[in-house]
Amino acid sequence: MTTASVPAVHAAGLHKSFGTGKSFGKVHAVRGLDLTVQPGEVVAFLGPNGAGKTTTIDMILGLSAPDQGSVSIFGHTPRGAIARGQVAAVMQTGGLLRDISVRETVQLNAAMFDSSRPVDEVLARAGILEIADRKVEKCSGGQQQRLRFAMALVSDPGLLILDEPTTGMDVAGRRDFWTAIRTDAQRGRTVIFATHYLDEADAYADRIVLVRQGSIVADGTAAQIKNLASGRTVKASLPAADRGLLAGMPPAESVDYDGGRLTVRTGDSDAVVRFLLNNTGAHDVEVTANNLEEAFVALTGDDAVPGSTQDTFEGDLV
């Protein structure tokens, strides 16, 4: 595993467009993206479909060249770092031969490197040593994803890039997978992952990078990202007969009433709670801060302001 003091990933001013611009116009997938990831960081790289995540990852892996800007991995070009075994990727699909065994798959992958970890060691790390002799075609989707993880560990890479790594895994499998990832990070391995399971980003990432329309719109810890989505949610049980009283409630971002349960999104939860308790029959009142999903929608959704200034935080990143 690489222990270099230089950044694990340094991307500066990345731009990437597709199309000629003559018929349907160019698609600007990535627009001036800057990203630096230090060794040992676990970074969630998140954004809606079409945000430019995959295009950025392709440039980091050397699968695509930027129109402008540069990428270095541990001080080398992406292709140079890959040739040294410093980078590995776990993709969501592809890359498996169905008619050979799990162990044979990893052995075949290990043969591609001058130096590699013992096959049984990486199978154990991935939690699939007990099915080493099983044909790949007989493995479940979650087991095949663990196999891809084992293949990525063979070269003992300093940087591991994961695309939806726990797809097909059950709850216990997902927990075990992330325990292994955190252990590796403590040893110095750097991890960048994309996932639709926002709870995984919240629980396991040291840092979350949100991308929208090819640019980074927020970069910080999970707590910092949540704080960017202003306001709180007030929930209460409210008699149907009191719904008309809500007209006098302080202004709120949204008010929903369903099955006797009131949900109010507001920037002043104290004022809303005081109003409900003093003027209505509301009870069982709850006040919660925004979660990561709400912050994600607020910062990357269609209502987000295009070209807004990137929010970053200094001094708190692990």
ZILINHU-V777006 format. One record per residue. N is the residue number from 1. RES is the residue in one letter. PHI is phi in degrees with one decimal (999 if undefined). PSI is psi in whole degrees, 0 to 359 (* if undefined). D_CENTER is the distance of its C-alpha to the mean C-alpha in whole Angstrom. Layout:
# ZILINHU-V777006
n: (N | N)
res: (RES | RES)
phi: (PHI | PHI)
psi: (PSI | PSI)
d_center: (D_CENTER | D_CENTER)
This chain:
# ZILINHU-V777006
n: (1 | 2 | 3 | 4 | 5 | 6 | 7 | 8 | 9 | 10 | 11 | 12 | 13 | 14 | 15 | 16 | 17 | 18 | 19 | 20 | 21 | 22 | 23 | 24 | 25 | 26 | 27 | 28 | 29 | 30 | 31 | 32 | 33 | 34 | 35 | 36 | 37 | 38 | 39 | 40 | 41 | 42 | 43 | 44 | 45 | 46 | 47 | 48 | 49 | 50 | 51 | 52 | 53 | 54 | 55 | 56 | 57 | 58 | 59 | 60 | 61 | 62 | 63 | 64 | 65 | 66 | 67 | 68 | 69 | 70 | 71 | 72 | 73 | 74 | 75 | 76 | 77 | 78 | 79 | 80 | 81 | 82 | 83 | 84 | 85 | 86 | 87 | 88 | 89 | 90 | 91 | 92 | 93 | 94 | 95 | 96 | 97 | 98 | 99 | 100 | 101 | 102 | 103 | 104 | 105 | 106 | 107 | 108 | 109 | 110 | 111 | 112 | 113 | 114 | 115 | 116 | 117 | 118 | 119 | 120 | 121 | 122 | 123 | 124 | 125 | 126 | 127 | 128 | 129 | 130 | 131 | 132 | 133 | 134 | 135 | 136 | 137 | 138 | 139 | 140 | 141 | 142 | 143 | 144 | 145 | 146 | 147 | 148 | 149 | 150 | 151 | 152 | 153 | 154 | 155 | 156 | 157 | 158 | 159 | 160 | 161 | 162 | 163 | 164 | 165 | 166 | 167 | 168 | 169 | 170 | 171 | 172 | 173 | 174 | 175 | 176 | 177 | 178 | 179 | 180 | 181 | 182 | 183 | 184 | 185 | 186 | 187 | 188 | 189 | 190 | 191 | 192 | 193 | 194 | 195 | 196 | 197 | 198 | 199 | 200 | 201 | 202 | 203 | 204 | 205 | 206 | 207 | 208 | 209 | 210 | 211 | 212 | 213 | 214 | 215 | 216 | 217 | 218 | 219 | 220 | 221 | 222 | 223 | 224 | 225 | 226 | 227 | 228 | 229 | 230 | 231 | 232 | 233 | 234 | 235 | 236 | 237 | 238 | 239 | 240 | 241 | 242 | 243 | 244 | 245 | 246 | 247 | 248 | 249 | 250 | 251 | 252 | 253 | 254 | 255 | 256 | 257 | 258 | 259 | 260 | 261 | 262 | 263 | 264 | 265 | 266 | 267 | 268 | 269 | 270 | 271 | 272 | 273 | 274 | 275 | 276 | 277 | 278 | 279 | 280 | 281 | 282 | 283 | 284 | 285 | 286 | 287 | 288 | 289 | 290 | 291 | 292 | 293 | 294 | 295 | 296 | 297 | 298 | 299 | 300 | 301 | 302 | 303 | 304 | 305 | 306 | 307 | 308 | 309 | 310 | 311 | 312 | 313 | 314 | 315 | 316 | 317 | 318)
res: (M | T | T | A | S | V | P | A | V | H | A | A | G | L | H | K | S | F | G | T | G | K | S | F | G | K | V | H | A | V | R | G | L | D | L | T | V | Q | P | G | E | V | V | A | F | L | G | P | N | G | A | G | K | T | T | T | I | D | M | I | L | G | L | S | A | P | D | Q | G | S | V | S | I | F | G | H | T | P | R | G | A | I | A | R | G | Q | V | A | A | V | M | Q | T | G | G | L | L | R | D | I | S | V | R | E | T | V | Q | L | N | A | A | M | F | D | S | S | R | P | V | D | E | V | L | A | R | A | G | I | L | E | I | A | D | R | K | V | E | K | C | S | G | G | Q | Q | Q | R | L | R | F | A | M | A | L | V | S | D | P | G | L | L | I | L | D | E | P | T | T | G | M | D | V | A | G | R | R | D | F | W | T | A | I | R | T | D | A | Q | R | G | R | T | V | I | F | A | T | H | Y | L | D | E | A | D | A | Y | A | D | R | I | V | L | V | R | Q | G | S | I | V | A | D | G | T | A | A | Q | I | K | N | L | A | S | G | R | T | V | K | A | S | L | P | A | A | D | R | G | L | L | A | G | M | P | P | A | E | S | V | D | Y | D | G | G | R | L | T | V | R | T | G | D | S | D | A | V | V | R | F | L | L | N | N | T | G | A | H | D | V | E | V | T | A | N | N | L | E | E | A | F | V | A | L | T | G | D | D | A | V | P | G | S | T | Q | D | T | F | E | G | D | L | V)
phi: (999 | -71.4 | -122.7 | -61.9 | -84.1 | -71.8 | -56.5 | -65.7 | -136.4 | -135.5 | -114.4 | -129.7 | 59.5 | -72.8 | -130.3 | -150.8 | -125.4 | -128.7 | 97.1 | -90.9 | 84.9 | -86.5 | -103.1 | -109.1 | 83.4 | -79.9 | -102.8 | -88.9 | -73.6 | -133.0 | -128.3 | 64.2 | -79.6 | -118.4 | -151.0 | -125.8 | -122.9 | -89.6 | -55.8 | 89.4 | -77.4 | -112.0 | -117.1 | -89.7 | -110.2 | -120.5 | 172.9 | -69.5 | -57.0 | 84.9 | -77.6 | 108.5 | -62.1 | -63.0 | -61.7 | -64.8 | -61.3 | -59.9 | -70.8 | -64.2 | -83.6 | 76.1 | -80.5 | -147.7 | -95.6 | -68.6 | -68.5 | -141.9 | 95.1 | -144.4 | -133.8 | -132.7 | -124.6 | 50.5 | 84.3 | -112.5 | -65.8 | -54.2 | -66.2 | -65.6 | -67.0 | -64.7 | -61.6 | -84.8 | 75.3 | -84.8 | -131.9 | -143.9 | -131.2 | -114.0 | -95.4 | -72.6 | -138.3 | 79.8 | 84.5 | -123.9 | -93.3 | -76.0 | -100.0 | -119.1 | -81.5 | -60.4 | -64.0 | -62.5 | -62.3 | -70.5 | -61.7 | -62.8 | -68.4 | -64.6 | -66.5 | -80.6 | -116.8 | -65.7 | -132.9 | -146.3 | -75.0 | -57.7 | -58.6 | -64.4 | -63.9 | -72.4 | -64.0 | -67.0 | -59.9 | -86.1 | 76.7 | -129.9 | -62.7 | -71.4 | -113.9 | -59.3 | -93.3 | -79.4 | -65.4 | -58.4 | -65.6 | -92.1 | -86.9 | -71.7 | -60.4 | -66.4 | -67.0 | -66.0 | -68.3 | -65.0 | -63.7 | -61.4 | -64.0 | -60.9 | -61.8 | -69.3 | -81.0 | -55.8 | -85.3 | 52.6 | -69.8 | -77.2 | -123.4 | -120.4 | -109.4 | -119.2 | -112.7 | 47.6 | -66.4 | -105.2 | -58.7 | 88.3 | -87.0 | -79.1 | -60.0 | -63.7 | -63.3 | -63.2 | -64.5 | -64.2 | -60.0 | -72.5 | -63.4 | -64.9 | -63.9 | -64.1 | -62.6 | -63.0 | -63.8 | -65.0 | -85.3 | 113.2 | -72.0 | -96.7 | -130.7 | -120.0 | -136.2 | -111.7 | -154.7 | -94.6 | -86.2 | -65.0 | -65.2 | -68.2 | -62.2 | -64.0 | -83.4 | -116.4 | -85.9 | -71.1 | -152.8 | -121.3 | -113.7 | -102.6 | -118.4 | -142.9 | 49.9 | 81.8 | -130.8 | -79.0 | -105.9 | -159.9 | -152.1 | 178.4 | -70.6 | -58.2 | -63.0 | -67.6 | -64.0 | -60.8 | -67.7 | -71.2 | -88.5 | -66.8 | 96.8 | -135.3 | -114.4 | -108.1 | -121.5 | -157.7 | -83.0 | -135.9 | -58.9 | -57.8 | -66.0 | -93.6 | -60.5 | -64.0 | -72.0 | -66.8 | -62.1 | -92.4 | -72.3 | -54.6 | -54.0 | -138.4 | -67.1 | -157.4 | -133.3 | -126.6 | -133.2 | -148.2 | 60.2 | 84.2 | -113.7 | -99.5 | -126.8 | -124.7 | -100.3 | -149.8 | -89.7 | -135.7 | -65.8 | -61.1 | -65.2 | -65.4 | -64.2 | -59.5 | -63.5 | -62.7 | -73.6 | -90.5 | -124.2 | -136.0 | -91.1 | -62.3 | -150.2 | 52.2 | -79.8 | -127.8 | -125.7 | -129.6 | -77.9 | -63.5 | -94.7 | -64.9 | -62.5 | -65.0 | -65.8 | -58.3 | -64.6 | -64.7 | -92.2 | -122.9 | -75.3 | -64.3 | -85.4 | -66.2 | -76.7 | -60.2 | 71.1 | -66.0 | -65.9 | -64.9 | -95.8 | -130.8 | -134.1 | -109.1 | 93.7 | -110.4 | -83.8 | -75.5)
psi: (139 | 137 | 22 | 149 | 347 | 160 | 144 | 318 | 133 | 109 | 129 | 122 | 40 | 131 | 140 | 127 | 156 | 148 | 162 | 339 | 357 | 319 | 302 | 0 | 161 | 147 | 115 | 92 | 323 | 132 | 93 | 40 | 132 | 132 | 128 | 127 | 128 | 154 | 135 | 354 | 147 | 111 | 125 | 126 | 101 | 154 | 161 | 167 | 135 | 8 | 342 | 7 | 308 | 319 | 319 | 315 | 320 | 321 | 323 | 323 | 358 | 13 | 344 | 142 | 137 | 148 | 323 | 157 | 182 | 156 | 134 | 146 | 116 | 37 | 359 | 165 | 157 | 315 | 323 | 319 | 321 | 317 | 331 | 359 | 18 | 349 | 139 | 155 | 143 | 106 | 163 | 328 | 167 | 173 | 9 | 138 | 122 | 338 | 13 | 169 | 169 | 312 | 317 | 325 | 314 | 323 | 318 | 319 | 321 | 330 | 347 | 350 | 145 | 325 | 132 | 160 | 154 | 139 | 312 | 331 | 312 | 329 | 320 | 319 | 324 | 355 | 27 | 22 | 326 | 346 | 25 | 329 | 3 | 140 | 144 | 322 | 342 | 358 | 146 | 171 | 319 | 321 | 322 | 325 | 323 | 325 | 318 | 323 | 316 | 318 | 322 | 332 | 347 | 317 | 3 | 56 | 149 | 333 | 127 | 123 | 126 | 129 | 109 | 57 | 335 | 16 | 129 | 352 | 148 | 179 | 315 | 320 | 319 | 318 | 316 | 320 | 312 | 334 | 318 | 320 | 315 | 322 | 317 | 320 | 323 | 334 | 356 | 355 | 139 | 138 | 129 | 125 | 147 | 138 | 152 | 353 | 91 | 336 | 330 | 317 | 318 | 318 | 327 | 345 | 137 | 333 | 142 | 129 | 120 | 132 | 138 | 130 | 43 | 5 | 153 | 125 | 345 | 145 | 112 | 189 | 167 | 317 | 320 | 320 | 317 | 322 | 341 | 335 | 98 | 158 | 173 | 170 | 127 | 126 | 143 | 152 | 130 | 127 | 140 | 327 | 342 | 2 | 324 | 337 | 343 | 346 | 334 | 5 | 148 | 152 | 142 | 158 | 320 | 149 | 122 | 142 | 121 | 121 | 35 | 3 | 126 | 135 | 122 | 125 | 124 | 156 | 354 | 79 | 327 | 316 | 320 | 317 | 316 | 317 | 314 | 317 | 330 | 340 | 352 | 176 | 26 | 144 | 175 | 51 | 135 | 141 | 124 | 149 | 163 | 143 | 180 | 325 | 317 | 321 | 319 | 312 | 317 | 324 | 338 | 357 | 178 | 337 | 352 | 148 | 119 | 141 | 16 | 157 | 136 | 134 | 122 | 165 | 137 | 142 | 346 | 358 | 137 | *)
d_center: (23 | 23 | 24 | 24 | 24 | 23 | 20 | 17 | 16 | 18 | 18 | 20 | 21 | 19 | 21 | 21 | 23 | 24 | 28 | 31 | 31 | 35 | 34 | 31 | 30 | 27 | 23 | 22 | 18 | 17 | 19 | 20 | 17 | 17 | 14 | 16 | 14 | 16 | 17 | 16 | 13 | 10 | 7 | 3 | 4 | 4 | 8 | 11 | 12 | 14 | 13 | 13 | 10 | 12 | 15 | 13 | 12 | 15 | 17 | 16 | 17 | 20 | 20 | 21 | 23 | 22 | 25 | 25 | 23 | 22 | 20 | 21 | 19 | 21 | 24 | 25 | 24 | 21 | 24 | 26 | 23 | 22 | 26 | 26 | 23 | 21 | 18 | 17 | 14 | 13 | 13 | 13 | 17 | 20 | 22 | 24 | 28 | 29 | 32 | 32 | 31 | 27 | 29 | 31 | 27 | 26 | 30 | 30 | 26 | 28 | 31 | 29 | 29 | 32 | 30 | 28 | 27 | 29 | 28 | 29 | 27 | 24 | 25 | 25 | 22 | 20 | 22 | 24 | 27 | 29 | 29 | 29 | 32 | 31 | 31 | 27 | 28 | 29 | 26 | 23 | 20 | 18 | 21 | 20 | 17 | 18 | 21 | 18 | 17 | 20 | 21 | 18 | 20 | 23 | 23 | 22 | 20 | 19 | 15 | 13 | 11 | 9 | 8 | 8 | 10 | 12 | 13 | 17 | 17 | 18 | 18 | 19 | 18 | 14 | 16 | 18 | 15 | 13 | 16 | 17 | 14 | 15 | 18 | 18 | 16 | 19 | 21 | 19 | 17 | 14 | 10 | 8 | 5 | 4 | 4 | 7 | 8 | 7 | 10 | 8 | 5 | 9 | 11 | 10 | 8 | 11 | 9 | 7 | 8 | 8 | 10 | 13 | 16 | 15 | 15 | 13 | 14 | 13 | 12 | 12 | 12 | 11 | 15 | 15 | 13 | 14 | 18 | 17 | 18 | 21 | 24 | 24 | 25 | 28 | 29 | 33 | 35 | 38 | 41 | 41 | 44 | 42 | 40 | 43 | 42 | 39 | 40 | 41 | 38 | 36 | 34 | 31 | 28 | 28 | 30 | 30 | 33 | 32 | 35 | 36 | 33 | 32 | 28 | 29 | 26 | 27 | 27 | 30 | 30 | 33 | 35 | 34 | 35 | 38 | 39 | 38 | 40 | 43 | 43 | 42 | 42 | 38 | 38 | 35 | 33 | 29 | 27 | 23 | 21 | 18 | 15 | 11 | 12 | 15 | 14 | 11 | 14 | 16 | 15 | 13 | 16 | 19 | 21 | 19 | 22 | 21 | 21 | 21 | 21 | 17 | 17 | 17 | 18 | 20 | 21 | 19 | 16 | 16)
